[in-house]
Amino acid sequence: MPQFPDDAERRSLQNLIPAWKGGIDTVIVLPYRGYFAHRRSYKHLVVSADTRNNEDD
């Protein structure tokens, strides 16, 4: 089961600000392996746990 660090969003804040300004207001984390990110709609981004937890991606 993936772990979700409490500080992942704070560590990635500089990357999240443009996403919020671009209309994303919801990030959905699914239990996929490895890197995965897909903008499902104007407001929704789907990511894997690995992507959410890795501030370098």
N, C-alpha and C positions, 0 to 999 in steps of 0.2 A: 504494500500500500504506500503511495507516495506521501512524503511529508510536505507540509506547507509552512515554511518559515514565516513568522509574523512580520518580518521586516522586508519581505521581497518587494512590496510596492514602494516603500520608502527608498530602498536601494536603487530602484529603477525609475524614480520620479522624473528625471530629465527626459527619459524616453516615453513616459506616460503622458506628459503634458501635451505634446503634439497630437497624440491619439485622442485625448479628450477634446482638444480644439477641433479635431477632424470629425467629431461627432460620436465617437465611441463612448458609451456610458456603462457598458456591461462587458465584463470579461468572463467567459465560461471556460472552466478548466475541466478537461476530460482526461481519463486515465490512459492516454496514448503513450507509447514509448518514443523516446527521442524528441527531436524538434518537430513541432507542428504548430502552425498558426494559419488561421483562415478567417477572413472578415466575412461573417455570415450575412450581415445586413449592415445598413448605415450605422446602426448603434451597437452591434454585437460582434465581438471578436472571440473566436474559439481557439484555445491554445492547449497544448499538452502540459502536464505537470512539470516536465523537464524544462519546457520553454518558460513557463511562469517563474520557476525557481532560479533560472540562469540569467543573471543581469547582463551578461555579455552578448546575448542573442537579440 
